[in-house]
Amino acid sequence: MPFSPRATFLSWLLLATVYVGSLHADGLARLKEERLVRVRQSILELSKNREEPVRSGRFVDMRANLHVHSRFSHDSRGSLDEIVAAAKRAGTRVLMFTEHPAEDYDFYQDGHQGLHDGVLCIPGAEMKGFLCYPTGSVRGIENEPPQGLSDLIRGRDGLMFVSHLEERMEWRIRGVTGVEIYNTHADFKDETALLKALRNPLWLLQSAELFRKYPQEAFSALQDYPADYLRRWDELCVDGPHTGVSANDAH
Ligand SMILES: [Zn+2]
């Protein structure tokens, strides 16, 4: 075929589309051994260059998980012992629970509290679009509208984070502690090909070795850069400080 500027432009456009497409590829496409090897190399490279920040005052760094459901929530089967054991394996020292409230229990009073096998448990709930960590029971004030609920819990020294930003991009709630700048569940929902593969026992069997060899790297295959969340966080930070938190949404 003779050289044609139009054909060249079209092939460049096609290449560009394929490249941009790969940035938003489904997690399934990212679960290839050669890619997982590259991810591992990048992680090693990054940890070599990482400099521990110097902490002043009383603050210490510790690994915490602040969006965790247990058996109290209708959609989780995890017992406290199982969750604490998993936290210990991952080096997590603080678990901040975010149960779905229900009539038959008080998420604060009945919730997991205190030290369990060296892991600090803090009771809380996922309600009205927030991750709520009150300092006492909120029975009787649950029906407040979101701003009122936040004001009451913050007014009693509790913590409030806006959760699942993708469902409430327009929200402006005054006085919250912060917002989720990542949520694993929200990120996972659009991985249609990966979700389908995970329901296929044959694929799971074929991929077992990959998950065993590259557990962390394989898990990262479901993660997309949270551009919308970060843009929203930037907008909110113009109004006032919003502590950004990354949520596992562990069930
Ligand atoms: Zn949740």
Boltz pocket constraint, residues with backbone or C-beta under 6 A from the ligand:
constraints:
  - pocket:
      binder: B
      contacts: [[A, 67], [A, 69], [A, 98], [A, 126], [A, 249], [A, 250]]
      max_distance: 6.0
